[in-house]
Amino acid sequence: MTTRTKNVSFASLVAGMSLLLIASLIFSWPLWAWLLLVGGLALLAVVSLRRPAYDSRSERGPEEEVIPPPLPYEQQTIERVSLPSAVPHYSFHFSATVYHRGTERAVGVFRPSLAALALDDVLSRARATAENETPEKYSLVRQQLTHRLGVPRTDRTGLVEIVVTDITLVLSDSDTARLEAMADVRKDEELHELQRQREIRDRSYLSDDVLKSPGAAVVWWLTKNANQVDTAVNLIGTLAQLSAAANDDDVSAPFLHMAPFPPPTVELNGSSAPPPPKTLIDSLRELMRQLDLDPEAVEPFVHRFAQYVRAAGRADEADQILKEFDLLPDPEDWETEDDPAEPEETD
């Protein structure tokens, strides 16, 4: 029984005896009743005081073990430590704030040793992550390190608990500029290769499909210009010549007369002869074509041109011009034509 319980029991006993004493005086109890009452109360007091003490701790059970509060974290700083990347000669620059504290197993361990263990663990894990990544992915590697190092954990010795914050991972300015230049070159090369592949496909399409034969070329042109049939007919010679050139061949005989640029004549020994020089009539036709004369203006233009040629002392050439255009005068008129008048000068 505790001291507090004993005091409460003694006070209760005194209060009870006082009440019985007052009651006996009021009701005038006999002497023997007094003696019996006093003896009973005395016996009750002795029994109560000699009762074994009650240990209240038996109800609470065993006392709980008191756990001491954890040790506070200590802080260290890592400044631009080089970490290798997956590409030789390119390094990441790693910076971070390291918090560490000893575990229960670290009782009695020299505190600087715990700091060294913490730094070694952080740098080892950072290196294991960085050395498998290319330098172009430095922002991704930084996020990976933040995730892997930012969670509290115990090092491999079990002596120190570590957590890392304020992680930065960068490249040197020169490496960054070099990687950007290399990336631009790779992009240009990829674009050039795509353009080259497209050109190869276009050339194959033209040579193996569109210009495979004159007929295929005409059909291709009509698919692009379905409403221009007349134009397609006029272009048969051109398309035939394009088809022959694409296949390193001569223009087929059925289309040779339609070709705008007929091939040079071939001598008997098989060598190519140079094309014949243009005649005066050829030059005149070319001049008329360039001038785009109306049909009504052709005859006077040819007559006037022949007169100029005759006046230059080239009467035979003048007659050939008139004969070519069916403008040669009748024989009875030749006498008058032999002495042509000088052409009038126009203002």
Buried (B, 14 or more C-beta within 10 A) or exposed (E): BEEEBBEEBEEEBEEEBEEBBEEBEEEEBEEEEBEEBBEEBEEBBEEBEEEEEEEEEEEEEEEEEEEEEEBEEBEBEBEEBEBBBEEEEBBBBBBBEBBBBBBEEBEEBEEEBBBBBBBBBBBEBBBEBBEEBEBBBBEEBBEBBBEBBBEEBEBEBEBBBBBBEEBBBBBBEEBBEBBEEEEEEEEEEEEEEEEEEEEEEEEEEBBEEBBBBBBBBBEBBBEEEEEEEEEBEEBBBBBBBBBBEBEEEEBBEEBBEBBEEEEEEEEEEEEEEEEEEEEBBEEBBEEBEEEEBEEEEEEEBBBEBBBEBBBEEBBEBBBBBBEBBEBBEEEEEEEEBEEBEEEEEEE
